[in-house]
Amino acid sequence: MSNHEITLRDVYVARRRIASLVSRTSMVESPELSTSLGAKVFLKLENLQHTGSFKIRGATSKILSLPDESRARGVITISSGNHGRAVSYVANKLGINAVVCLSRTVPNNKKEAIQDMGAEVVVSGETYDEADLNATILQQERDLTMVHPFDDPFIIAGQGTIGVELLEDLPEIDTVIVPLSGGGLLSGIALALKSADTAIHVVGVTMERGPAMVESLHAGKVVGVVEEPTLADALMGGLGSGNEYTFKMIQKYVDETVLVSEEEIAAAMVFAFRKHRLVVEGGGAVGIAALLSEKVERFGQNIVDVISGGNVDIPALMKLTQDQNAG
């Protein structure tokens, strides 16, 4: 599939490919958000996937596309946590050796989850980009296959299967709100929805601290950003100097981008827990943050917010909840 424009057909092929390992997640209405916005707001619960995030879709799509000889040699990836967990899970299920490279900023709960699923974890570098460089060196030294976290057509097609499910469960969808980091998730979903109807409004949301894709969009080219500590740790990292797919696809398909503050992310995480009894990590809560803070410029009557992950450190979530109670 490489070196050609990714199409809706690729998404459907990925959907069939991943069906044995990936759950079709449920979608629930948020009565509180619906009332406050005067529209129907639904939450797509990718935090309920086996590995706690949407990343299992793309990882499964990519690994199952590999020829036998590549699988036999093993795979390697770079991750801010959730993708590494997904690669580790899929590799374990298929009996494939996996190496996951992390920076020192990845939370311990995510690192331990990756190790528990059997992957070799290599921690190096203070930033995602430094860990990425190390992964490239290790890949060449060990002759492993890279399972890129976002800029890969099989990954993007796998994430796009969410868009197909949204169309089936809510054909009237007119706005989708999606967390944005490297852009694999947003590219795939936007491709699927825009293939059905170009009028569907596609919104990408990320944190104010180090928003690599948004800064790149403003510059009209891929640019580097300084990584800063954030509750949305799953969204940290750059786009890579050799970005082939996601930057162009975000430029083509996405109508609006929104930045949310750390305070808004914290409030969204607590909202999800209190109102829906959902455990949502910071990166998965940015869409709720954008809606609660009324930062989305335009939306219709049928809105879906993709809750991309729930791999938060539980004591940290409890502390945020207590702090809000105290406040």
C-alpha contacts under 8 A as a table, 3 or more apart, distances in Angstrom:
res1	aa1	res2	aa2	distance
1	M	4	H	6.54
1	M	6	I	7.78
1	M	153	P	6.71
1	M	154	F	7.39
2	S	152	D	7.84
2	S	153	P	6.33
6	I	10	D	6.39
6	I	153	P	6.40
6	I	157	A	7.39
7	T	10	D	5.32
7	T	11	V	6.84
7	T	191	L	7.36
8	L	11	V	5.03
8	L	12	Y	6.47
8	L	191	L	6.94
8	L	192	A	5.88
8	L	195	S	6.81
9	R	12	Y	5.14
9	R	13	V	6.23
10	D	13	V	5.04
10	D	14	A	6.12
10	D	157	A	5.92
11	V	14	A	5.03
11	V	15	R	6.12
11	V	157	A	4.47
11	V	158	G	6.35
11	V	160	G	5.80
11	V	161	T	5.88
11	V	188	G	7.85
11	V	192	A	7.47
12	Y	15	R	4.87
12	Y	16	R	6.48
12	Y	157	A	8.00
12	Y	161	T	7.12
13	V	16	R	5.41
13	V	17	R	6.24
14	A	17	R	4.86
14	A	18	I	6.11
14	A	61	S	5.75
14	A	154	F	7.31
14	A	157	A	5.99
14	A	158	G	5.38
14	A	161	T	7.29
15	R	18	I	5.50
15	R	19	A	6.14
15	R	158	G	6.70
15	R	161	T	5.77
16	R	19	A	5.42
17	R	20	S	7.62
17	R	61	S	6.36
17	R	64	L	7.17
18	I	21	L	5.78
18	I	22	V	5.89
18	I	57	R	6.75
18	I	60	T	5.80
18	I	61	S	5.71
18	I	64	L	7.76
18	I	158	G	7.62
19	A	22	V	5.49
19	A	23	S	7.37
21	L	60	T	7.28
21	L	90	V	7.82
22	V	49	Q	7.28
22	V	50	H	7.57
22	V	56	I	6.78
22	V	57	R	6.29
22	V	60	T	7.80
23	S	49	Q	6.12
23	S	50	H	7.45
24	R	165	E	7.66
25	T	44	K	7.05
25	T	45	L	5.87
25	T	46	E	6.09
25	T	48	L	6.88
25	T	49	Q	6.97
26	S	44	K	6.25
26	S	45	L	5.84
27	M	42	F	6.33
27	M	43	L	5.43
27	M	44	K	4.46
27	M	45	L	5.99
27	M	169	D	7.92
28	V	42	F	5.34
28	V	43	L	5.32
28	V	44	K	6.79
28	V	45	L	7.80
29	E	34	S	7.69
29	E	40	K	7.14
29	E	41	V	5.72
29	E	42	F	4.10
29	E	43	L	6.12
30	S	33	L	5.40
30	S	34	S	6.01
30	S	40	K	7.85
30	S	41	V	5.74
30	S	42	F	5.72
30	S	43	L	6.82
30	S	276	H	7.77
31	P	34	S	5.02
31	P	35	T	6.04
31	P	40	K	7.97
31	P	41	V	7.54
32	E	35	T	5.26
32	E	36	S	6.23
32	E	275	K	7.87
33	L	36	S	5.16
33	L	37	L	6.03
33	L	40	K	7.88
33	L	41	V	6.13
33	L	291	L	7.61
33	L	292	L	7.49
34	S	37	L	5.39
34	S	38	G	5.67
34	S	39	A	5.10
34	S	40	K	4.79
34	S	41	V	4.99
35	T	38	G	5.23
35	T	39	A	6.98
35	T	40	K	7.95
38	G	301	Q	7.77
39	A	300	G	7.13
39	A	301	Q	4.59
39	A	302	N	6.32
39	A	303	I	7.38
40	K	301	Q	5.78
40	K	302	N	5.02
40	K	303	I	6.09
41	V	302	N	6.20
41	V	303	I	4.75
41	V	304	V	5.81
41	V	305	D	7.39
42	F	302	N	7.76
42	F	303	I	6.10
42	F	304	V	4.70
42	F	305	D	6.21
43	L	304	V	5.72
43	L	305	D	4.99
43	L	306	V	5.90
43	L	307	I	6.39
44	K	304	V	6.73
44	K	305	D	6.15
44	K	306	V	4.74
44	K	307	I	5.68
45	L	48	L	5.83
45	L	49	Q	7.99
45	L	306	V	6.71
45	L	307	I	5.28
45	L	308	S	7.10
46	E	49	Q	5.54
46	E	52	G	7.14
46	E	53	S	5.38
46	E	54	F	5.18
46	E	306	V	7.09
46	E	307	I	5.63
46	E	308	S	5.05
46	E	309	G	5.89
47	N	52	G	4.75
47	N	53	S	4.76
47	N	54	F	7.02
47	N	279	V	7.77
47	N	280	V	6.81
47	N	284	G	7.77
47	N	307	I	6.21
47	N	308	S	5.76
47	N	309	G	4.02
47	N	310	G	4.54
47	N	311	N	7.58
48	L	51	T	7.87
48	L	52	G	5.56
48	L	53	S	6.92
48	L	309	G	7.70
48	L	310	G	7.41
49	Q	52	G	4.95
49	Q	53	S	5.61
49	Q	54	F	6.65
49	Q	56	I	7.57
50	H	53	S	7.63
50	H	56	I	7.86
51	T	56	I	6.75
51	T	82	N	7.71
51	T	85	R	6.54
51	T	86	A	5.96
51	T	89	Y	7.32
52	G	82	N	7.70
52	G	309	G	5.60
52	G	310	G	5.39
52	G	311	N	5.74
53	S	56	I	6.77
53	S	82	N	6.48
53	S	308	S	5.58
53	S	309	G	4.01
53	S	310	G	6.38
53	S	311	N	7.31
54	F	57	R	5.94
54	F	58	G	7.83
54	F	159	Q	7.10
54	F	308	S	5.62
54	F	309	G	6.54
55	K	58	G	5.66
55	K	59	A	6.24
55	K	82	N	6.36
55	K	83	H	5.24
55	K	86	A	5.86
55	K	159	Q	7.36
56	I	59	A	5.12
56	I	60	T	5.85
56	I	83	H	7.20
56	I	86	A	4.69
56	I	87	V	7.18
56	I	90	V	7.60
57	R	60	T	5.42
57	R	61	S	6.22
57	R	155	I	7.53
57	R	158	G	4.96
57	R	159	Q	5.58
57	R	161	T	7.74
58	G	61	S	5.02
58	G	62	K	6.14
58	G	154	F	6.64
58	G	155	I	3.94
58	G	156	I	6.39
58	G	157	A	7.03
58	G	158	G	4.18
58	G	159	Q	5.29
59	A	62	K	5.28
59	A	63	I	6.08
59	A	83	H	7.23
59	A	86	A	6.17
59	A	87	V	5.54
59	A	90	V	7.20
59	A	147	V	7.15
59	A	149	P	7.83
59	A	155	I	6.26
59	A	158	G	7.61
60	T	63	I	5.33
60	T	64	L	5.88
60	T	86	A	7.93
60	T	87	V	7.51
60	T	90	V	6.18
60	T	158	G	7.53
61	S	64	L	5.56
61	S	65	S	6.28
61	S	154	F	5.74
61	S	155	I	6.19
61	S	157	A	7.60
61	S	158	G	5.35
62	K	65	S	5.20
62	K	66	L	6.77
62	K	147	V	6.82
62	K	154	F	5.03
62	K	155	I	5.72
62	K	158	G	7.82
63	I	66	L	5.43
63	I	71	R	7.67
63	I	90	V	7.69
63	I	91	A	7.76
63	I	147	V	7.34
65	S	154	F	7.67
66	L	70	S	6.11
66	L	71	R	6.39
67	P	70	S	5.50
67	P	71	R	6.50
68	D	71	R	5.10
68	D	72	A	6.13
69	E	72	A	5.05
69	E	73	R	6.48
70	S	73	R	5.31
70	S	74	G	6.46
70	S	75	V	7.76
70	S	144	L	7.42
70	S	145	T	6.41
71	R	74	G	5.15
71	R	75	V	6.95
71	R	96	I	6.14
71	R	145	T	7.90
72	A	96	I	6.67
72	A	97	N	7.90
73	R	97	N	7.56
73	R	143	D	7.00
73	R	144	L	5.88
73	R	145	T	7.62
74	G	96	I	5.74
74	G	97	N	4.72
74	G	98	A	5.75
74	G	99	V	7.99
74	G	144	L	5.40
74	G	145	T	6.45
75	V	96	I	7.51
75	V	97	N	6.43
75	V	98	A	4.91
75	V	99	V	6.37
75	V	144	L	5.11
75	V	145	T	4.60
75	V	146	M	5.83
75	V	147	V	6.62
76	I	98	A	5.61
76	I	99	V	4.59
76	I	100	V	5.79
76	I	101	C	7.62
76	I	135	A	7.22
76	I	139	Q	6.55
76	I	144	L	6.11
76	I	145	T	5.98
76	I	146	M	4.99
76	I	147	V	6.10
77	T	84	G	6.73
77	T	87	V	7.73
77	T	99	V	6.47
77	T	100	V	5.08
77	T	101	C	6.09
77	T	135	A	6.70
77	T	146	M	5.63
77	T	147	V	5.20
77	T	148	H	6.00
77	T	149	P	7.11
78	I	83	H	7.95
78	I	84	G	6.89
78	I	100	V	5.84
78	I	101	C	4.69
78	I	102	L	6.11
78	I	128	Y	7.91
78	I	131	A	6.84
78	I	132	D	5.62
78	I	135	A	6.26
78	I	148	H	7.04
78	I	149	P	6.84
79	S	82	N	6.91
79	S	83	H	5.58
79	S	84	G	5.22
79	S	100	V	6.98
79	S	101	C	6.37
79	S	102	L	5.69
79	S	128	Y	7.51
79	S	149	P	6.66
80	S	83	H	7.12
80	S	84	G	7.40
80	S	102	L	6.41
80	S	103	S	7.40
80	S	106	V	5.81
80	S	128	Y	6.93
80	S	233	D	7.02
80	S	234	A	5.57
80	S	235	L	7.61
80	S	236	M	6.88
80	S	237	G	7.64
81	G	84	G	5.37
81	G	85	R	6.28
81	G	102	L	7.43
81	G	106	V	6.32
81	G	107	P	7.77
81	G	110	K	5.31
81	G	111	K	6.66
81	G	114	I	7.77
81	G	234	A	6.61
82	N	85	R	5.06
82	N	86	A	6.28
82	N	110	K	7.13
82	N	234	A	6.94
82	N	309	G	7.93
82	N	311	N	7.55
83	H	86	A	5.02
83	H	87	V	6.15
83	H	149	P	6.08
84	G	87	V	5.13
84	G	88	S	6.02
84	G	100	V	5.72
84	G	101	C	7.90
84	G	114	I	6.35
85	R	88	S	5.11
85	R	89	Y	6.12
85	R	110	K	7.45
85	R	113	A	6.55
85	R	114	I	4.66
85	R	117	M	7.48
86	A	89	Y	5.09
86	A	90	V	6.20
87	V	90	V	5.28
87	V	91	A	5.93
87	V	98	A	7.31
87	V	147	V	7.84
88	S	91	A	5.22
88	S	92	N	6.00
88	S	98	A	6.18
88	S	99	V	7.97
88	S	100	V	7.70
88	S	114	I	6.10
88	S	115	Q	7.98
88	S	117	M	5.73
88	S	118	G	6.42
88	S	119	A	5.24
89	Y	92	N	5.17
89	Y	93	K	6.28
89	Y	114	I	7.90
89	Y	117	M	5.69
89	Y	118	G	7.80
90	V	93	K	5.09
90	V	94	L	6.27
91	A	94	L	5.14
91	A	95	G	5.84
91	A	96	I	4.68
91	A	97	N	6.39
91	A	98	A	6.25
92	N	95	G	5.11
92	N	96	I	6.10
92	N	97	N	7.47
92	N	117	M	6.66
92	N	118	G	6.46
92	N	119	A	7.76
93	K	96	I	7.84
97	N	119	A	6.93
98	A	118	G	7.90
98	A	119	A	5.04
98	A	120	E	6.27
99	V	119	A	5.62
99	V	120	E	4.69
99	V	121	V	5.95
99	V	122	V	7.23
100	V	114	I	7.95
100	V	119	A	6.62
100	V	120	E	6.13
100	V	121	V	4.94
100	V	122	V	6.13
101	C	121	V	6.00
101	C	122	V	4.76
101	C	123	V	5.90
101	C	124	S	7.35
101	C	131	A	6.12
101	C	132	D	7.24
101	C	134	N	7.53
101	C	135	A	5.91
102	L	105	T	7.98
102	L	106	V	6.58
102	L	111	K	7.98
102	L	121	V	7.25
102	L	122	V	6.16
102	L	123	V	4.83
102	L	124	S	6.40
102	L	125	G	7.90
102	L	128	Y	7.09
102	L	131	A	5.77
103	S	106	V	5.97
103	S	123	V	5.49
103	S	124	S	5.22
103	S	125	G	5.08
103	S	126	E	5.61
103	S	127	T	5.48
103	S	128	Y	5.45
103	S	130	E	7.23
103	S	131	A	5.19
104	R	123	V	6.15
104	R	124	S	6.28
104	R	125	G	6.18
104	R	126	E	5.40
104	R	127	T	7.10
105	T	126	E	6.53
105	T	127	T	6.80
106	V	110	K	6.89
106	V	111	K	6.83
106	V	233	D	7.37
107	P	110	K	5.59
107	P	111	K	6.51
108	N	111	K	4.97
108	N	112	E	5.99
109	N	112	E	5.30
109	N	113	A	6.22
109	N	311	N	7.98
109	N	312	V	7.66
109	N	313	D	6.11
110	K	113	A	5.14
110	K	114	I	6.40
110	K	311	N	7.10
111	K	114	I	5.31
111	K	115	Q	6.44
111	K	121	V	7.60
112	E	115	Q	5.07
112	E	116	D	6.03
113	A	116	D	5.04
113	A	117	M	6.53
114	I	117	M	5.41
114	I	118	G	6.94
114	I	119	A	6.24
114	I	121	V	7.38
115	Q	118	G	5.27
115	Q	119	A	5.41
115	Q	120	E	6.62
115	Q	121	V	6.46
116	D	119	A	7.63
123	V	131	A	7.42
124	S	130	E	7.38
124	S	131	A	5.56
124	S	134	N	7.30
125	G	128	Y	7.33
125	G	130	E	4.93
125	G	131	A	5.15
126	E	130	E	6.64
126	E	131	A	7.61
127	T	130	E	5.29
127	T	131	A	6.44
127	T	227	E	6.86
127	T	237	G	7.39
128	Y	131	A	5.16
128	Y	132	D	6.07
128	Y	236	M	7.29
128	Y	237	G	5.12
128	Y	238	G	7.31
129	D	132	D	4.83
129	D	133	L	6.32
129	D	237	G	6.46
129	D	238	G	6.51
129	D	240	G	7.66
130	E	133	L	5.19
130	E	134	N	6.51
131	A	134	N	5.06
131	A	135	A	6.23
132	D	135	A	5.02
132	D	136	T	6.41
133	L	136	T	5.22
133	L	137	I	6.53
134	N	137	I	5.16
134	N	138	L	6.23
135	A	138	L	5.08
135	A	139	Q	5.97
136	T	139	Q	5.09
136	T	140	Q	6.46
137	I	140	Q	5.39
137	I	141	E	6.24
138	L	141	E	4.99
138	L	142	R	6.00
138	L	144	L	7.96
139	Q	142	R	5.49
139	Q	143	D	5.56
139	Q	144	L	4.93
139	Q	145	T	6.79
139	Q	146	M	6.85
140	Q	143	D	5.11
140	Q	144	L	6.87
148	H	151	D	6.18
148	H	152	D	6.24
148	H	155	I	7.61
149	P	152	D	7.71
149	P	155	I	7.29
149	P	184	G	7.63
150	F	155	I	6.11
150	F	156	I	6.58
150	F	182	G	5.94
150	F	183	G	6.44
150	F	184	G	4.34
150	F	185	L	7.53
150	F	246	T	7.39
151	D	155	I	7.28
151	D	156	I	7.25
151	D	182	G	7.47
151	D	183	G	7.76
151	D	184	G	6.31
151	D	243	N	6.44
151	D	244	E	6.66
151	D	245	Y	5.72
151	D	246	T	5.78
152	D	155	I	5.24
152	D	156	I	6.15
152	D	184	G	7.91
152	D	245	Y	6.96
153	P	156	I	5.08
153	P	157	A	6.00
153	P	245	Y	7.43
154	F	157	A	5.14
154	F	158	G	6.11
155	I	158	G	5.11
155	I	159	Q	6.34
155	I	184	G	6.91
156	I	159	Q	5.19
156	I	160	G	6.08
156	I	184	G	5.03
156	I	185	L	6.54
156	I	187	S	6.56
156	I	188	G	4.91
157	A	160	G	4.88
157	A	161	T	6.74
157	A	188	G	5.68
158	G	161	T	5.60
158	G	188	G	7.40
159	Q	162	I	6.03
159	Q	163	G	7.96
159	Q	184	G	6.86
159	Q	185	L	5.21
159	Q	188	G	5.34
159	Q	189	I	6.70
160	G	163	G	5.28
160	G	164	V	6.93
160	G	185	L	6.86
160	G	187	S	7.39
160	G	188	G	3.67
160	G	189	I	4.45
160	G	190	A	7.60
160	G	191	L	7.05
160	G	192	A	6.05
161	T	164	V	5.10
161	T	165	E	6.43
161	T	188	G	7.46
161	T	189	I	7.21
161	T	192	A	7.70
162	I	165	E	5.13
162	I	166	L	6.24
162	I	189	I	6.21
163	G	166	L	5.03
163	G	167	L	6.37
163	G	188	G	7.28
163	G	189	I	4.47
163	G	190	A	7.23
163	G	191	L	7.99
163	G	192	A	5.26
163	G	193	L	5.92
164	V	167	L	5.24
164	V	168	E	6.36
164	V	189	I	7.85
164	V	192	A	6.20
164	V	193	L	7.45
165	E	168	E	5.09
165	E	169	D	6.05
166	L	169	D	5.20
166	L	170	L	5.67
166	L	171	P	7.28
166	L	173	I	7.62
167	L	170	L	5.27
167	L	171	P	4.65
167	L	172	E	7.67
167	L	173	I	6.99
167	L	193	L	7.31
168	E	171	P	5.80
170	L	173	I	5.57
172	E	302	N	6.47
173	I	176	V	7.45
173	I	200	I	7.14
173	I	301	Q	7.93
173	I	302	N	4.97
173	I	303	I	6.17
173	I	304	V	7.17
174	D	199	A	7.31
174	D	200	I	4.60
174	D	201	H	6.00
174	D	299	F	7.34
174	D	300	G	5.60
174	D	301	Q	6.93
174	D	302	N	5.58
174	D	303	I	6.32
175	T	200	I	5.62
175	T	201	H	4.58
175	T	202	V	5.96
175	T	203	V	7.54
175	T	299	F	5.68
175	T	300	G	6.04
175	T	301	Q	8.00
175	T	302	N	6.44
175	T	303	I	4.74
175	T	304	V	6.38
176	V	200	I	7.57
176	V	201	H	6.37
176	V	202	V	5.19
176	V	203	V	6.11
176	V	303	I	5.78
176	V	304	V	4.87
176	V	305	D	5.89
176	V	306	V	7.58
177	I	202	V	6.36
177	I	203	V	4.79
177	I	204	G	5.97
177	I	205	V	7.09
177	I	287	G	5.88
177	I	303	I	7.61
177	I	304	V	6.19
177	I	305	D	4.63
177	I	306	V	6.22
178	V	185	L	7.63
178	V	186	L	6.03
178	V	202	V	7.90
178	V	203	V	6.23
178	V	204	G	5.03
178	V	205	V	6.10
178	V	287	G	6.31
178	V	305	D	6.19
178	V	306	V	5.31
178	V	307	I	7.80
178	V	308	S	7.85
179	P	185	L	7.74
179	P	186	L	7.13
179	P	204	G	5.71
179	P	205	V	4.88
179	P	206	T	5.91
179	P	235	L	7.91
179	P	283	G	6.72
179	P	284	G	6.56
179	P	286	V	6.25
179	P	287	G	6.33
179	P	306	V	7.21
179	P	307	I	7.91
179	P	308	S	6.93
180	L	183	G	5.63
180	L	185	L	7.38
180	L	186	L	6.36
180	L	204	G	5.34
180	L	205	V	5.34
180	L	206	T	5.23
180	L	213	M	7.54
180	L	235	L	6.83
181	S	184	G	7.93
181	S	206	T	6.75
181	S	211	P	7.35
181	S	212	A	7.07
181	S	213	M	6.46
181	S	234	A	7.96
181	S	235	L	4.69
181	S	236	M	6.69
181	S	237	G	7.40
182	G	212	A	7.65
182	G	213	M	6.58
182	G	235	L	7.61
182	G	237	G	7.47
182	G	238	G	6.84
182	G	239	L	5.42
182	G	246	T	7.09
183	G	186	L	5.22
183	G	187	S	5.67
183	G	213	M	7.39
183	G	246	T	5.38
183	G	247	F	7.11
183	G	250	I	6.93
184	G	187	S	5.22
184	G	188	G	6.16
184	G	246	T	6.07
185	L	188	G	5.39
185	L	189	I	6.24
186	L	189	I	5.27
186	L	190	A	5.79
186	L	204	G	6.82
186	L	250	I	7.31
187	S	190	A	5.21
187	S	191	L	6.00
187	S	246	T	6.11
187	S	249	M	5.73
187	S	250	I	5.82
187	S	253	Y	7.42
188	G	191	L	5.21
188	G	192	A	6.38
189	I	192	A	5.24
189	I	193	L	6.21
190	A	193	L	5.21
190	A	194	K	5.78
190	A	202	V	6.47
190	A	253	Y	5.91
190	A	254	V	6.76
191	L	194	K	5.37
191	L	195	S	5.94
191	L	249	M	7.97
191	L	253	Y	6.77
192	A	195	S	5.28
192	A	196	A	6.69
193	L	196	A	5.22
193	L	197	D	6.28
193	L	198	T	7.44
193	L	200	I	6.79
194	K	197	D	4.90
194	K	198	T	4.45
194	K	199	A	7.31
194	K	200	I	6.50
194	K	253	Y	7.04
195	S	198	T	6.72
197	D	200	I	5.90
198	T	201	H	7.94
201	H	254	V	7.79
201	H	255	D	6.22
201	H	256	E	8.00
201	H	298	R	7.84
201	H	299	F	6.99
202	V	253	Y	7.43
202	V	254	V	5.22
202	V	255	D	5.31
202	V	256	E	6.55
203	V	254	V	6.29
203	V	255	D	6.06
203	V	256	E	4.80
203	V	257	T	5.55
203	V	258	V	7.39
203	V	296	V	7.75
204	G	254	V	7.15
204	G	256	E	6.36
204	G	257	T	4.69
204	G	258	V	6.31
205	V	257	T	5.67
205	V	258	V	4.74
205	V	259	L	5.89
205	V	260	V	7.36
205	V	286	V	6.12
205	V	287	G	6.06
205	V	290	A	7.18
206	T	211	P	6.37
206	T	235	L	7.14
206	T	257	T	7.88
206	T	258	V	6.49
206	T	259	L	5.22
206	T	260	V	6.36
206	T	283	G	7.65
206	T	286	V	6.28
207	M	210	G	7.23
207	M	211	P	6.11
207	M	230	T	7.75
207	M	232	A	6.75
207	M	235	L	7.75
207	M	259	L	5.23
207	M	260	V	4.94
207	M	261	S	6.07
207	M	262	E	7.27
207	M	286	V	7.25
208	E	211	P	6.00
208	E	259	L	5.20
208	E	260	V	5.59
208	E	261	S	5.61
208	E	262	E	7.72
209	R	227	E	7.14
209	R	228	E	5.76
209	R	229	P	7.54
209	R	230	T	6.77
209	R	261	S	7.90
210	G	225	V	5.60
210	G	226	V	5.72
210	G	227	E	5.22
210	G	228	E	6.15
210	G	236	M	7.15
210	G	237	G	7.91
211	P	214	V	5.56
211	P	215	E	6.13
211	P	225	V	7.26
211	P	236	M	7.73
211	P	259	L	7.91
212	A	215	E	5.30
212	A	216	S	6.12
212	A	223	V	7.13
212	A	224	G	6.64
212	A	225	V	5.74
212	A	237	G	7.07
212	A	238	G	5.50
212	A	239	L	6.71
213	M	216	S	4.99
213	M	217	L	6.09
213	M	222	V	7.60
213	M	238	G	7.70
213	M	239	L	6.95
213	M	247	F	7.28
214	V	217	L	5.03
214	V	218	H	6.28
214	V	257	T	7.07
215	E	218	H	5.17
215	E	219	A	6.24
215	E	223	V	6.97
215	E	225	V	7.78
216	S	219	A	4.98
216	S	220	G	5.93
216	S	221	K	5.28
216	S	222	V	4.72
216	S	223	V	5.19
216	S	224	G	7.91
217	L	220	G	5.04
217	L	221	K	6.52
217	L	222	V	7.55
217	L	247	F	7.83
217	L	251	Q	7.04
218	H	221	K	7.95
219	A	222	V	7.45
219	A	223	V	7.37
222	V	239	L	6.89
222	V	240	G	7.83
222	V	241	S	7.00
222	V	243	N	7.71
222	V	247	F	7.35
223	V	239	L	7.87
224	G	238	G	6.17
224	G	239	L	7.70
225	V	238	G	6.74
227	E	236	M	6.72
227	E	237	G	6.73
229	P	233	D	7.31
230	T	233	D	5.55
230	T	262	E	6.83
231	L	262	E	6.54
231	L	265	I	7.10
231	L	266	A	7.39
231	L	281	E	7.75
231	L	282	G	4.96
231	L	283	G	7.16
232	A	235	L	5.63
232	A	236	M	7.21
232	A	265	I	7.61
232	A	281	E	7.10
232	A	282	G	4.14
232	A	283	G	4.01
232	A	284	G	7.62
232	A	286	V	7.79
233	D	236	M	5.36
233	D	282	G	7.02
233	D	283	G	6.43
234	A	282	G	7.60
234	A	283	G	5.34
235	L	283	G	5.78
239	L	243	N	6.30
239	L	247	F	7.89
240	G	243	N	5.47
243	N	246	T	7.01
243	N	247	F	6.90
244	E	247	F	7.28
244	E	248	K	7.52
245	Y	248	K	5.75
245	Y	249	M	6.19
246	T	249	M	5.00
246	T	250	I	5.96
247	F	250	I	5.26
247	F	251	Q	6.24
248	K	251	Q	5.05
248	K	252	K	6.16
249	M	252	K	4.97
249	M	253	Y	5.94
249	M	254	V	7.88
250	I	253	Y	5.41
250	I	254	V	5.27
251	Q	254	V	6.21
254	V	257	T	7.72
256	E	297	E	7.96
258	V	290	A	6.98
258	V	295	K	6.77
258	V	296	V	6.84
259	L	290	A	7.67
260	V	264	E	6.11
260	V	265	I	6.74
260	V	286	V	6.80
260	V	289	A	6.64
260	V	290	A	6.35
261	S	264	E	5.12
261	S	265	I	6.26
262	E	265	I	5.06
262	E	266	A	6.16
263	E	266	A	5.16
263	E	267	A	6.22
264	E	267	A	5.11
264	E	268	A	6.20
264	E	286	V	8.00
264	E	289	A	5.30
264	E	290	A	7.80
264	E	293	S	7.13
265	I	268	A	5.07
265	I	269	M	6.27
265	I	282	G	6.00
265	I	285	A	6.26
265	I	286	V	5.76
265	I	289	A	5.41
266	A	269	M	5.19
266	A	270	V	6.34
266	A	282	G	7.08
266	A	320	L	6.70
267	A	270	V	5.21
267	A	271	F	6.03
267	A	289	A	7.09
267	A	324	Q	7.72
268	A	271	F	4.88
268	A	272	A	6.17
268	A	285	A	5.68
268	A	286	V	7.13
268	A	288	I	5.55
268	A	289	A	4.93
268	A	292	L	7.40
269	M	272	A	5.29
269	M	273	F	6.39
269	M	279	V	7.61
269	M	280	V	5.87
269	M	281	E	6.72
269	M	282	G	6.44
269	M	285	A	5.69
269	M	317	L	7.59
270	V	273	F	5.08
270	V	274	R	5.99
270	V	317	L	7.52
270	V	320	L	6.92
270	V	321	T	5.58
270	V	324	Q	7.87
271	F	274	R	5.20
271	F	275	K	5.67
271	F	276	H	7.62
272	A	275	K	5.55
272	A	276	H	5.28
272	A	277	R	6.38
272	A	278	L	5.34
272	A	279	V	6.98
272	A	280	V	6.79
272	A	285	A	7.81
273	F	276	H	5.63
273	F	277	R	4.36
273	F	278	L	4.67
273	F	279	V	5.75
273	F	280	V	7.39
274	R	277	R	5.62
274	R	278	L	7.74
279	V	310	G	5.42
279	V	311	N	7.86
279	V	312	V	7.36
280	V	284	G	5.86
280	V	285	A	6.12
280	V	307	I	7.34
280	V	309	G	6.10
280	V	310	G	4.07
280	V	311	N	6.97
280	V	312	V	6.62
281	E	284	G	5.26
281	E	285	A	6.25
281	E	309	G	6.01
281	E	310	G	4.74
281	E	311	N	5.65
281	E	312	V	4.61
282	G	285	A	5.12
282	G	286	V	6.59
282	G	312	V	7.50
283	G	286	V	5.83
283	G	308	S	7.25
283	G	309	G	7.07
284	G	287	G	7.29
284	G	306	V	7.57
284	G	307	I	4.85
284	G	308	S	4.52
284	G	309	G	4.86
284	G	310	G	6.75
285	A	288	I	5.38
285	A	289	A	6.26
285	A	307	I	6.37
285	A	308	S	7.84
286	V	289	A	4.81
286	V	290	A	6.19
287	G	290	A	5.07
287	G	291	L	6.38
287	G	305	D	5.94
287	G	306	V	7.18
287	G	307	I	7.51
288	I	291	L	5.11
288	I	292	L	6.01
288	I	305	D	7.12
289	A	292	L	5.20
289	A	293	S	6.04
290	A	293	S	5.33
290	A	294	E	6.00
290	A	295	K	5.21
290	A	296	V	6.23
291	L	294	E	4.91
291	L	295	K	6.34
291	L	296	V	6.45
292	L	295	K	7.92
294	E	297	E	7.83
296	V	299	F	7.14
299	F	303	I	7.11
300	G	303	I	6.66
312	V	316	A	7.48
312	V	317	L	6.98
313	D	316	A	5.34
313	D	317	L	6.47
314	I	317	L	5.03
314	I	318	M	6.19
315	P	318	M	5.01
315	P	319	K	6.15
316	A	319	K	5.08
316	A	320	L	6.32
317	L	320	L	5.11
317	L	321	T	6.29
318	M	321	T	5.04
318	M	322	Q	6.17
319	K	322	Q	5.04
319	K	323	D	5.99
320	L	323	D	5.07
320	L	324	Q	6.23
321	T	324	Q	5.22
321	T	325	N	6.26
322	Q	325	N	4.98
322	Q	326	A	6.13
323	D	326	A	5.03
323	D	327	G	6.04
324	Q	327	G	4.86
